Amino acid sequence: MNQLLTKPKNLPDKPGVYFFKDTAGRILYIGKAKNLRARIAQYFGKSDNRPQIPFLMAEAAKLDYTIVNTELESLYLERNLIQQHRPRYNIELKDDKNFAFITIDYAAEIPQIGYARKFEPGKKNVAYFGPYTAAGKIRNTLNTIRKIFTYCAAQKITGKPCFYYHLHRCPGVCVGKITPVEYRLHMQRIEKFLSGKTGQVLTQLKTEMRRAAQAKKFEVAARFRDQARSLELVLQKQNIILTKPSNWDVVSVVQEGFFDSVNLFKIRNGRMFDKENFVYESKTGGEQNKEYLASVLQRFLEDYYLSASDLPKQIFLNGKIANPGLIYQLFKSRFGKSVKIGAALRGRAKNLLRLGETNAREFLDKWLTGRAGNLDKIQQALEQLKTELSLPGLPKLIECYDISNIQGTNAVGSMVVFKDGLPARQLYRKFKIQTKQTPDDFAMLGEMLGRRLERLKHPDAKWPKPDLIVIDGGKGQLSAAVEALRAKQAAIPLIGLAKRIEEIFLPGSASPLLLAHDQPGLQLLQRIRDEAHRYGITYHRQLRSKQAVRSVLDEIPGVGPKTKKLLKQKFGTVTQIKQASLEELAKAVGTKLAQTLKARL
């Protein structure tokens, strides 16, 4: 029954984030507000025409909120909370798992080019470029940079050439062919290229080529000449969209059922620099209206420009946005400037918006076709498991457990969860084994399951009861799991999956169940088991890596947590710290402590 029948009283007229919850305390919707009192009032009036609002208000039973200092702070907090809780009634970006960024890390002696899955604006000495929606785009871009500009794979100047130097894909900073200062200027050209300023880079390369030739540094001049030629080839492949060197982002959104597709054209210096596509899902669907489209465009601009590495001079949209003031605040905060935002009434920009709508529809059609095929296969797998394992219903929620204790140290357990045949990463859990210090998979498995099953006594949305438990192992592991369930009086279907020939062991059955390797049911179990193994191994390696640094350094007087962190960042492993010279250590931690390290390591 809905307990939130009337507008809550005494709400503050301050900025903040608010939460609608159901009777069980589950978060249904997270929103932000410049004025909490005024924003919440709209839900109880007739001014909010978004299609999901009637469904939300029919289910909402409680309202909570958090006050912040500014509306911009509420945007950052709302985004983090939505990613954490994934509420049912919030518009959800379906392919955000593919967001990635090219990075240039200047912390090392030789700056490193790589990629990251998460944008961390507070991280020092790291430049981010993106976001990219597919890892393939990053690989292609890095390959292009390697061919045009070249860059070094080594972290320190050792006098020994890195692998790519032999392939003529490194400018030679690792062997002293160019200085670190020259290499940093080289990296700045790469930064401009990644930001779409290819025209500036080309002009700079030609200028450097002429200077080198005049100074009779012909080898250097030839290198700049080759880079300029390669860059010109890249420019030829980028279609000229505008006669003027304009910098635009053109954003078009279309809707189909429960899904919204966004197409982004990035125009830099009048050329088509890049194209990205995004899919959002509304759990309630509903009729398309201007207010709903405004909320989708608003959400996209917030999501994208919270992480984007550059800002164009103008952004064109095929609709209005719900809160333009907040977007302008975001631009000022992140980029220190503002841009024009709005629709295009005529000309090339209007044509690009229409072309963007066509691209958005085509992308959504392909995305939905691929998704439908995958969902059909998942449904077949779930139905097969229900039949073959004699389950009372479809195993919509499956938990899988694995133990990792390589070389008998840092034993950990992993629990992964698949919901409707897909990973539910917010439900993953990892366990540090507490009762056993020597290798004993059976006892460790029993401890982990016992700790997990304790949660069944107090139902928790973050630990929902599974329809099936899968154990990575054979009869022995399955028996340990059966004992753990019996001890907690838990009635949950349980199987073991052995790796050797992928045998499925069932409690009370003498012979295993064998499914053909092309059967969707077995393939789903294999994916779940492999994911549990990957998750456990990753956690185990993290603990082992921390112990490798901590175990030796903790015994040295004067080495505290900050110094350990500094040593790890500067040198890496304990072995590398041992190999460092006294002078190198002294630069990092001072002469006295450097002498202590040399004496004790």
Summary of the structure (lengths in Angstrom):
residues: 601
radius of gyration: 28.5
end to end distance: 66.8
largest distance: 85.8
contacts: 1833
relative contact order: 0.06
helix: 47%
strand: 18%
